[in-house]
Amino acid sequence: MTSQVGIKGLKLSCKIGVDTGEDLFKRVISVDIKAKLKGDYKGDISTTVSYSEIAKKIKENVEGKEFKLIEDVAATVAKIVSSFDKVSSVRVKVIKYAVPAGADYAYFVYSVRKA
């Protein structure tokens, strides 16, 4: 059995963009995290990770910061989550809802997996 933990829909505010003017405003993004644990949950906190601690670390390193691409945000989040001792691998999905006016799509999305 493989134990997995996650956070879905973590809302973060940061500047993202490469186009002129795009990086002038903070954007709200959504982050989903799925992390496989090195061992199985055995009935107590010592065999898992703190969801709130993961969210706190991510917020400290993303909120209010500047990124060129959502790919950069995903890489940053993956590095943070994989730094927790009990995590063996992590999958991160970042959604950026700010799209060009008149676009025929709803959002941009990027996923990455770090072992």
Rosetta constraint file for C-alpha pairs under 8 A:
AtomPair CA 1 CA 40 HARMONIC 6.96 0.50
AtomPair CA 2 CA 36 HARMONIC 7.09 0.50
AtomPair CA 2 CA 37 HARMONIC 7.16 0.50
AtomPair CA 2 CA 39 HARMONIC 7.20 0.50
AtomPair CA 2 CA 40 HARMONIC 6.13 0.50
AtomPair CA 3 CA 36 HARMONIC 5.92 0.50
AtomPair CA 3 CA 37 HARMONIC 5.49 0.50
AtomPair CA 3 CA 38 HARMONIC 7.87 0.50
AtomPair CA 3 CA 39 HARMONIC 6.84 0.50
AtomPair CA 3 CA 40 HARMONIC 5.18 0.50
AtomPair CA 3 CA 41 HARMONIC 6.48 0.50
AtomPair CA 4 CA 34 HARMONIC 6.73 0.50
AtomPair CA 4 CA 35 HARMONIC 5.47 0.50
AtomPair CA 4 CA 36 HARMONIC 4.35 0.50
AtomPair CA 4 CA 37 HARMONIC 5.79 0.50
AtomPair CA 5 CA 34 HARMONIC 5.79 0.50
AtomPair CA 5 CA 35 HARMONIC 5.29 0.50
AtomPair CA 5 CA 36 HARMONIC 6.50 0.50
AtomPair CA 5 CA 37 HARMONIC 7.49 0.50
AtomPair CA 6 CA 32 HARMONIC 7.37 0.50
AtomPair CA 6 CA 33 HARMONIC 5.08 0.50
AtomPair CA 6 CA 34 HARMONIC 4.31 0.50
AtomPair CA 6 CA 35 HARMONIC 5.97 0.50
AtomPair CA 6 CA 51 HARMONIC 7.53 0.50
AtomPair CA 7 CA 31 HARMONIC 7.94 0.50
AtomPair CA 7 CA 32 HARMONIC 5.63 0.50
AtomPair CA 7 CA 33 HARMONIC 5.09 0.50
AtomPair CA 7 CA 34 HARMONIC 6.76 0.50
AtomPair CA 7 CA 51 HARMONIC 7.24 0.50
AtomPair CA 7 CA 55 HARMONIC 8.00 0.50
AtomPair CA 8 CA 31 HARMONIC 6.62 0.50
AtomPair CA 8 CA 32 HARMONIC 4.35 0.50
AtomPair CA 8 CA 33 HARMONIC 6.31 0.50
AtomPair CA 9 CA 30 HARMONIC 5.18 0.50
AtomPair CA 9 CA 31 HARMONIC 5.38 0.50
AtomPair CA 9 CA 32 HARMONIC 5.50 0.50
AtomPair CA 10 CA 30 HARMONIC 5.37 0.50
AtomPair CA 10 CA 31 HARMONIC 4.99 0.50
AtomPair CA 10 CA 32 HARMONIC 6.49 0.50
AtomPair CA 10 CA 55 HARMONIC 7.64 0.50
AtomPair CA 11 CA 28 HARMONIC 6.52 0.50
AtomPair CA 11 CA 29 HARMONIC 5.76 0.50
AtomPair CA 11 CA 30 HARMONIC 4.71 0.50
AtomPair CA 11 CA 31 HARMONIC 6.57 0.50
AtomPair CA 12 CA 28 HARMONIC 5.52 0.50
AtomPair CA 12 CA 29 HARMONIC 5.38 0.50
AtomPair CA 12 CA 30 HARMONIC 6.35 0.50
AtomPair CA 12 CA 31 HARMONIC 7.69 0.50
AtomPair CA 12 CA 59 HARMONIC 6.91 0.50
AtomPair CA 12 CA 62 HARMONIC 7.16 0.50
AtomPair CA 12 CA 63 HARMONIC 5.78 0.50
AtomPair CA 13 CA 26 HARMONIC 5.90 0.50
AtomPair CA 13 CA 27 HARMONIC 5.38 0.50
AtomPair CA 13 CA 28 HARMONIC 4.46 0.50
AtomPair CA 13 CA 29 HARMONIC 6.31 0.50
AtomPair CA 13 CA 62 HARMONIC 7.63 0.50
AtomPair CA 13 CA 63 HARMONIC 5.25 0.50
AtomPair CA 13 CA 64 HARMONIC 6.12 0.50
AtomPair CA 14 CA 26 HARMONIC 4.80 0.50
AtomPair CA 14 CA 27 HARMONIC 5.44 0.50
AtomPair CA 14 CA 28 HARMONIC 6.67 0.50
AtomPair CA 14 CA 29 HARMONIC 7.74 0.50
AtomPair CA 14 CA 62 HARMONIC 6.58 0.50
AtomPair CA 14 CA 63 HARMONIC 5.32 0.50
AtomPair CA 14 CA 64 HARMONIC 4.63 0.50
AtomPair CA 14 CA 65 HARMONIC 5.32 0.50
AtomPair CA 14 CA 66 HARMONIC 6.07 0.50
AtomPair CA 14 CA 67 HARMONIC 7.65 0.50
AtomPair CA 15 CA 23 HARMONIC 5.43 0.50
AtomPair CA 15 CA 24 HARMONIC 7.04 0.50
AtomPair CA 15 CA 25 HARMONIC 5.98 0.50
AtomPair CA 15 CA 26 HARMONIC 4.42 0.50
AtomPair CA 15 CA 27 HARMONIC 5.80 0.50
AtomPair CA 15 CA 64 HARMONIC 6.91 0.50
AtomPair CA 15 CA 65 HARMONIC 6.25 0.50
AtomPair CA 15 CA 66 HARMONIC 4.62 0.50
AtomPair CA 15 CA 67 HARMONIC 6.09 0.50
AtomPair CA 16 CA 22 HARMONIC 7.04 0.50
AtomPair CA 16 CA 23 HARMONIC 5.44 0.50
AtomPair CA 16 CA 26 HARMONIC 7.30 0.50
AtomPair CA 16 CA 27 HARMONIC 6.90 0.50
AtomPair CA 16 CA 66 HARMONIC 5.96 0.50
AtomPair CA 16 CA 67 HARMONIC 4.80 0.50
AtomPair CA 16 CA 68 HARMONIC 5.31 0.50
AtomPair CA 16 CA 69 HARMONIC 5.97 0.50
AtomPair CA 16 CA 70 HARMONIC 7.00 0.50
AtomPair CA 17 CA 22 HARMONIC 5.07 0.50
AtomPair CA 17 CA 23 HARMONIC 4.80 0.50
AtomPair CA 17 CA 67 HARMONIC 6.71 0.50
AtomPair CA 17 CA 68 HARMONIC 4.78 0.50
AtomPair CA 17 CA 69 HARMONIC 5.94 0.50
AtomPair CA 18 CA 22 HARMONIC 6.64 0.50
AtomPair CA 18 CA 23 HARMONIC 6.82 0.50
AtomPair CA 18 CA 68 HARMONIC 5.34 0.50
AtomPair CA 18 CA 69 HARMONIC 7.15 0.50
AtomPair CA 19 CA 23 HARMONIC 7.30 0.50
AtomPair CA 21 CA 25 HARMONIC 7.97 0.50
AtomPair CA 23 CA 66 HARMONIC 7.68 0.50
AtomPair CA 23 CA 68 HARMONIC 7.97 0.50
AtomPair CA 26 CA 64 HARMONIC 7.42 0.50
AtomPair CA 27 CA 96 HARMONIC 7.71 0.50
AtomPair CA 27 CA 98 HARMONIC 6.98 0.50
AtomPair CA 28 CA 96 HARMONIC 7.12 0.50
AtomPair CA 28 CA 97 HARMONIC 7.34 0.50
AtomPair CA 29 CA 94 HARMONIC 6.91 0.50
AtomPair CA 29 CA 95 HARMONIC 5.61 0.50
AtomPair CA 29 CA 96 HARMONIC 4.89 0.50
AtomPair CA 29 CA 97 HARMONIC 6.58 0.50
AtomPair CA 30 CA 94 HARMONIC 5.79 0.50
AtomPair CA 30 CA 95 HARMONIC 5.11 0.50
AtomPair CA 30 CA 96 HARMONIC 6.81 0.50
AtomPair CA 31 CA 92 HARMONIC 7.00 0.50
AtomPair CA 31 CA 93 HARMONIC 5.63 0.50
AtomPair CA 31 CA 94 HARMONIC 4.64 0.50
AtomPair CA 31 CA 95 HARMONIC 6.43 0.50
AtomPair CA 32 CA 92 HARMONIC 5.76 0.50
AtomPair CA 32 CA 93 HARMONIC 5.09 0.50
AtomPair CA 32 CA 94 HARMONIC 6.62 0.50
AtomPair CA 33 CA 90 HARMONIC 7.01 0.50
AtomPair CA 33 CA 91 HARMONIC 5.83 0.50
AtomPair CA 33 CA 92 HARMONIC 4.76 0.50
AtomPair CA 33 CA 93 HARMONIC 6.62 0.50
AtomPair CA 34 CA 90 HARMONIC 5.67 0.50
AtomPair CA 34 CA 91 HARMONIC 5.18 0.50
AtomPair CA 34 CA 92 HARMONIC 6.62 0.50
AtomPair CA 35 CA 81 HARMONIC 7.64 0.50
AtomPair CA 35 CA 87 HARMONIC 6.33 0.50
AtomPair CA 35 CA 88 HARMONIC 7.37 0.50
AtomPair CA 35 CA 89 HARMONIC 5.72 0.50
AtomPair CA 35 CA 90 HARMONIC 4.22 0.50
AtomPair CA 35 CA 91 HARMONIC 6.32 0.50
AtomPair CA 36 CA 87 HARMONIC 5.86 0.50
AtomPair CA 36 CA 88 HARMONIC 5.64 0.50
AtomPair CA 36 CA 89 HARMONIC 5.32 0.50
AtomPair CA 36 CA 90 HARMONIC 6.26 0.50
AtomPair CA 37 CA 48 HARMONIC 7.15 0.50
AtomPair CA 37 CA 86 HARMONIC 5.55 0.50
AtomPair CA 37 CA 87 HARMONIC 4.52 0.50
AtomPair CA 37 CA 88 HARMONIC 5.34 0.50
AtomPair CA 37 CA 89 HARMONIC 7.27 0.50
AtomPair CA 38 CA 86 HARMONIC 5.47 0.50
AtomPair CA 38 CA 87 HARMONIC 5.70 0.50
AtomPair CA 38 CA 88 HARMONIC 5.04 0.50
AtomPair CA 39 CA 47 HARMONIC 7.01 0.50
AtomPair CA 39 CA 86 HARMONIC 7.36 0.50
AtomPair CA 40 CA 47 HARMONIC 6.84 0.50
AtomPair CA 40 CA 48 HARMONIC 7.88 0.50
AtomPair CA 41 CA 47 HARMONIC 5.17 0.50
AtomPair CA 41 CA 48 HARMONIC 6.03 0.50
AtomPair CA 42 CA 47 HARMONIC 6.08 0.50
AtomPair CA 43 CA 47 HARMONIC 7.50 0.50
AtomPair CA 44 CA 48 HARMONIC 7.51 0.50
AtomPair CA 45 CA 49 HARMONIC 6.91 0.50
AtomPair CA 45 CA 50 HARMONIC 7.78 0.50
AtomPair CA 47 CA 86 HARMONIC 7.59 0.50
AtomPair CA 48 CA 86 HARMONIC 6.70 0.50
AtomPair CA 49 CA 53 HARMONIC 8.00 0.50
AtomPair CA 49 CA 54 HARMONIC 7.95 0.50
AtomPair CA 49 CA 84 HARMONIC 7.74 0.50
AtomPair CA 49 CA 86 HARMONIC 6.73 0.50
AtomPair CA 49 CA 87 HARMONIC 7.95 0.50
AtomPair CA 50 CA 54 HARMONIC 6.38 0.50
AtomPair CA 51 CA 55 HARMONIC 6.25 0.50
AtomPair CA 52 CA 56 HARMONIC 5.98 0.50
AtomPair CA 53 CA 57 HARMONIC 6.19 0.50
AtomPair CA 54 CA 58 HARMONIC 6.25 0.50
AtomPair CA 54 CA 80 HARMONIC 7.89 0.50
AtomPair CA 54 CA 81 HARMONIC 6.51 0.50
AtomPair CA 55 CA 59 HARMONIC 6.13 0.50
AtomPair CA 56 CA 60 HARMONIC 6.19 0.50
AtomPair CA 57 CA 61 HARMONIC 6.39 0.50
AtomPair CA 57 CA 80 HARMONIC 7.08 0.50
AtomPair CA 58 CA 62 HARMONIC 6.01 0.50
AtomPair CA 58 CA 63 HARMONIC 7.94 0.50
AtomPair CA 58 CA 77 HARMONIC 6.16 0.50
AtomPair CA 58 CA 80 HARMONIC 6.72 0.50
AtomPair CA 58 CA 81 HARMONIC 7.97 0.50
AtomPair CA 59 CA 63 HARMONIC 5.14 0.50
AtomPair CA 61 CA 65 HARMONIC 7.32 0.50
AtomPair CA 61 CA 76 HARMONIC 7.85 0.50
AtomPair CA 62 CA 66 HARMONIC 7.99 0.50
AtomPair CA 62 CA 73 HARMONIC 7.24 0.50
AtomPair CA 62 CA 76 HARMONIC 7.95 0.50
AtomPair CA 67 CA 72 HARMONIC 6.32 0.50
AtomPair CA 67 CA 73 HARMONIC 6.74 0.50
AtomPair CA 68 CA 72 HARMONIC 6.89 0.50
AtomPair CA 69 CA 73 HARMONIC 6.95 0.50
AtomPair CA 70 CA 74 HARMONIC 6.24 0.50
AtomPair CA 70 CA 94 HARMONIC 6.48 0.50
AtomPair CA 70 CA 95 HARMONIC 7.68 0.50
AtomPair CA 70 CA 96 HARMONIC 7.20 0.50
AtomPair CA 70 CA 109 HARMONIC 7.73 0.50
AtomPair CA 70 CA 110 HARMONIC 6.72 0.50
AtomPair CA 71 CA 75 HARMONIC 6.21 0.50
AtomPair CA 71 CA 94 HARMONIC 7.86 0.50
AtomPair CA 71 CA 110 HARMONIC 6.25 0.50
AtomPair CA 71 CA 111 HARMONIC 7.83 0.50
AtomPair CA 72 CA 76 HARMONIC 6.18 0.50
AtomPair CA 73 CA 77 HARMONIC 6.18 0.50
AtomPair CA 73 CA 94 HARMONIC 7.37 0.50
AtomPair CA 74 CA 78 HARMONIC 6.04 0.50
AtomPair CA 74 CA 92 HARMONIC 5.98 0.50
AtomPair CA 74 CA 93 HARMONIC 6.65 0.50
AtomPair CA 74 CA 94 HARMONIC 6.07 0.50
AtomPair CA 74 CA 110 HARMONIC 7.38 0.50
AtomPair CA 74 CA 111 HARMONIC 6.98 0.50
AtomPair CA 74 CA 112 HARMONIC 6.61 0.50
AtomPair CA 75 CA 79 HARMONIC 6.16 0.50
AtomPair CA 75 CA 112 HARMONIC 7.24 0.50
AtomPair CA 76 CA 80 HARMONIC 6.32 0.50
AtomPair CA 77 CA 81 HARMONIC 6.21 0.50
AtomPair CA 77 CA 92 HARMONIC 7.10 0.50
AtomPair CA 78 CA 82 HARMONIC 6.00 0.50
AtomPair CA 78 CA 90 HARMONIC 6.27 0.50
AtomPair CA 78 CA 91 HARMONIC 7.01 0.50
AtomPair CA 78 CA 92 HARMONIC 6.17 0.50
AtomPair CA 78 CA 112 HARMONIC 7.66 0.50
AtomPair CA 78 CA 113 HARMONIC 7.44 0.50
AtomPair CA 78 CA 114 HARMONIC 6.35 0.50
AtomPair CA 79 CA 83 HARMONIC 6.23 0.50
AtomPair CA 79 CA 114 HARMONIC 7.79 0.50
AtomPair CA 80 CA 84 HARMONIC 7.41 0.50
AtomPair CA 81 CA 87 HARMONIC 7.29 0.50
AtomPair CA 81 CA 90 HARMONIC 6.88 0.50
AtomPair CA 82 CA 87 HARMONIC 5.70 0.50
AtomPair CA 82 CA 88 HARMONIC 6.86 0.50
AtomPair CA 82 CA 89 HARMONIC 6.31 0.50
AtomPair CA 82 CA 90 HARMONIC 6.35 0.50
AtomPair CA 82 CA 114 HARMONIC 7.43 0.50
AtomPair CA 82 CA 115 HARMONIC 7.82 0.50
AtomPair CA 83 CA 87 HARMONIC 7.42 0.50
AtomPair CA 88 CA 115 HARMONIC 6.35 0.50
AtomPair CA 89 CA 113 HARMONIC 7.33 0.50
AtomPair CA 89 CA 114 HARMONIC 5.58 0.50
AtomPair CA 89 CA 115 HARMONIC 4.18 0.50
AtomPair CA 90 CA 113 HARMONIC 5.65 0.50
AtomPair CA 90 CA 114 HARMONIC 5.31 0.50
AtomPair CA 90 CA 115 HARMONIC 6.45 0.50
AtomPair CA 91 CA 111 HARMONIC 7.07 0.50
AtomPair CA 91 CA 112 HARMONIC 5.68 0.50
AtomPair CA 91 CA 113 HARMONIC 4.24 0.50
AtomPair CA 91 CA 114 HARMONIC 6.39 0.50
AtomPair CA 92 CA 111 HARMONIC 5.49 0.50
AtomPair CA 92 CA 112 HARMONIC 5.40 0.50
AtomPair CA 92 CA 113 HARMONIC 6.38 0.50
AtomPair CA 93 CA 109 HARMONIC 6.93 0.50
AtomPair CA 93 CA 110 HARMONIC 5.66 0.50
AtomPair CA 93 CA 111 HARMONIC 4.24 0.50
AtomPair CA 93 CA 112 HARMONIC 6.64 0.50
AtomPair CA 94 CA 109 HARMONIC 5.61 0.50
AtomPair CA 94 CA 110 HARMONIC 5.43 0.50
AtomPair CA 94 CA 111 HARMONIC 6.42 0.50
AtomPair CA 95 CA 107 HARMONIC 6.65 0.50
AtomPair CA 95 CA 108 HARMONIC 5.68 0.50
AtomPair CA 95 CA 109 HARMONIC 4.51 0.50
AtomPair CA 95 CA 110 HARMONIC 6.78 0.50
AtomPair CA 96 CA 107 HARMONIC 5.68 0.50
AtomPair CA 96 CA 108 HARMONIC 5.15 0.50
AtomPair CA 96 CA 109 HARMONIC 6.40 0.50
AtomPair CA 97 CA 106 HARMONIC 6.65 0.50
AtomPair CA 97 CA 107 HARMONIC 4.47 0.50
AtomPair CA 97 CA 108 HARMONIC 6.47 0.50
AtomPair CA 98 CA 107 HARMONIC 6.63 0.50
AtomPair CA 99 CA 103 HARMONIC 6.72 0.50
AtomPair CA 99 CA 105 HARMONIC 7.85 0.50
AtomPair CA 99 CA 106 HARMONIC 7.09 0.50
AtomPair CA 99 CA 107 HARMONIC 6.04 0.50
AtomPair CA 99 CA 108 HARMONIC 7.34 0.50
